[in-house]
């Protein structure tokens, strides 16, 4: 079977986590995949859509379609599988306001698809309003990438860590009051930010590590507590918590907001803690700082749980879903 994968940006983290990491598995299971970047011009896109007739199906990643693009893609493509892992039907800036520029293209794209694959049950609920063939497939990761030789931890230092992009760094900034309070009470706690952008704290040392696919596993393994704060709104409820999986794969306990798939990936009091208020963030992080045995136990529980999200398992499910759609 020949599959054309269409994306706005093959270099974005979402494409890497949702598709690129599975390309070898797809090809090894008889799906000959070709990745194409959607061009900016409407005529160029129409020419590309015309070529989709030569494939058994199209796998459209995250991009929502305007009226003309939807018309031409549906005319030429034999099968369309739409994949998304964010609440793209809402604006991240004004999530509580209905925005036609987000919702209408989302509805149109979901309606024309033969199958829709979402990253969470929350997203699936939105898609099922317009398409009866909706499947939920969580994010996966290669767990072995994070199971590096763990350095001997310096018991005199406790490292908090946050990993992400500059577009989401403001989520970490939101809990600065809790971090500042922790810094004022503990002189052996350090915050490590793994990103392409950073900020400073007045009361706590901040280690600034540039994100790298090659070093992220090692950079996380040297830390003690993973942080995953999120505000609660219609957009963030669609977040699929890749960083929580990374923390678990690195053997770290996690303190997270009960938003998006955080609530599913973090088992409260087992693999970490869920926190809402600034006081709760301070309280839960402090509990882990003071209890190294609890950190170790929660880290082991999280590592055992994250095996269920290894790319071998998730990739097999993705192959089954695509094959089922193209063969129907």
C-alpha positions, -999 to +999 in steps of 0.1 A: +000+000+000+012+035-009+006+063+016+011+100+010+017+119+043+008+156+041+021+181+067+026+219+070+059+214+087+078+181+089+102+197+114+077+205+140+077+186+173+041+173+167+051+157+134+082+142+149+063+127+178+031+117+159+045+105+126+082+106+119+091+083+148+069+056+132+079+059+096+103+029+097+076+007+114+050+017+087+074+009+059+084-024+075+048-034+076+040-028+039+031+009+040+052+027+015+052+062+029+061+094+011+061+127+031+052+159+013+051+194+027+020+214+018+030+243-005+018+278+003+002+286-031-033+273-039-024+262-074+006+243-061-015+226-035-041+216-061-013+200-082-002+181-051-037+170-043-041+157-079-011+135-073-028+118-044-049+098-068-017+077-074-017+066-037-039+042-018-045+070+007-035+103+023-025+108+059-031+145+067-013+157+098-030+184+118-035+209+090-071+220+086-084+228+051-101+257+035-130+251+012-111+248-021-083+226-006-110+203+009-128+201-024-097+191-044-083+167-019-116+149-015-120+147-053-087+131-059-077+111-028-090+075-025-089+076+013-082+104+037-069+098+073-068+129+094-046+130+125-044+157+152-032+159+188-041+195+198-073+213+204-070+230+170-108+238+170-100+265+196-076+295+197-048+291+222-050+329+228-087+331+234-098+295+241-131+304+258-144+323+228-158+304+198-136+312+168-149+305+133-115+307+118-105+277+139-138+258+142-151+258+106-119+244+089-117+218+117-153+207+111-148+206+074-116+186+076-130+161+100-162+156+080-144+148+047-121+122+063-126+085+061-109+080+094-099+105+122-071+096+146-068+118+177-044+119+206-069+118+235-105+111+244-112+148+248-102+155+212-120+124+200-152+137+216-149+169+195-142+149+163-171+124+168-196+153+164-187+153+127-174+119+119-184+084+132-150+068+124-128+083+151-100+064+168-079+075+198-041+068+197-020+083+225+015+097+219+043+073+222+080+075+227+111+053+224+116+045+261+151+032+256+162+067+245+157+078+281+171+048+299+207+060+298+233+052+324+220+071+353+246+092+370+251+089+408+229+116+422+244+141+445+222+139+475+231+174+484+213+188+453+177+183+442+170+192+405+135+202+394+132+200+356+109+213+329+113+204+292+094+220+263+094+247+237+095+285+239+059+286+229+049+267+261+074+282+285+047+306+298+031+275+314+061+271+336+063+308+344+028+306+358+041+286+388+070+309+395+055+320+429+057+284+441+093+280+427+104+312+443+089+301+477+107+268+474+140+286+466+136+308+496+133+278+519+157+253+503+192+263+493+200+229+476+172+230+450+179+239+414+156+243+384+167+229+351+150+243+320+155+223+288+143+245+260+154+271+234+143+299+257+147+305+294+139+328+324+156+335+358+144+331+393+154+354+422+156+327+449+166+296+429+195+288+406+183+280+370+203+257+348+197+265+311+200+236+287+193+239+250+169+212+239+186+185+218+172+152+205+206+136+212+210+148+248+175+152+262+175+117+277+208+123+296+197+158+306+165+145+321+182+115+338+204+139+359+173+154+375+150+144+403+115+158+398+096+166+366+072+195+363+042+197+340+020+228+348-009+237+325-038+262+329-072+247+326-091+259+295-107+245+263-074+246+244-051+231+271-076+202+278-065+189+244-028+187+254-014+152+251+014+155+277+045+143+259+068+157+286+050+136+313+059+105+293+095+117+290+098+123+327+084+088+334+108+072+308+137+090+326+125+075+359+113+108+375+083+114+397+061+141+382+041+170+396+015+181+370-017+200+366-048+177+362-053+190+326-053+172+293-038+137+294-018+146+325-047+132+346-043+099+328-005+096+327+001+108+363-014+085+389-018+107+418+002+095+448+016+067+428+037+080+399+036+116+411+012+143+423-015+164+406-016+200+417-039+229+409-032+259+432+002+276+438+000+263+473-005+227+461+024+231+437+046+243+466+033+215+489+037+186+465+072+196+452+083+202+488+071+167+498+092+152+470+122+173+479+121+161+515+116+124+506+142+108+483+127+073+489+093+085+477+110+101+446+126+068+438+095+047+443+073+070+422+100+071+395+100+033+393+062+032+391+062+058+363+089+039+344+069+007+346+037+024+334+054+043+305+064+009+289+028+008+276+035+039+255+066+027+238+068+033+201+068-005+194+033-008+210+018+025+197+034+020+162+018-014+159-016+002+166-010+029+141-001+004+114-033-015+122-055+016+120-040+029+087-041-006+071-078-011+082-088+023+066-070+018+033-082-018+029-119-009+036 
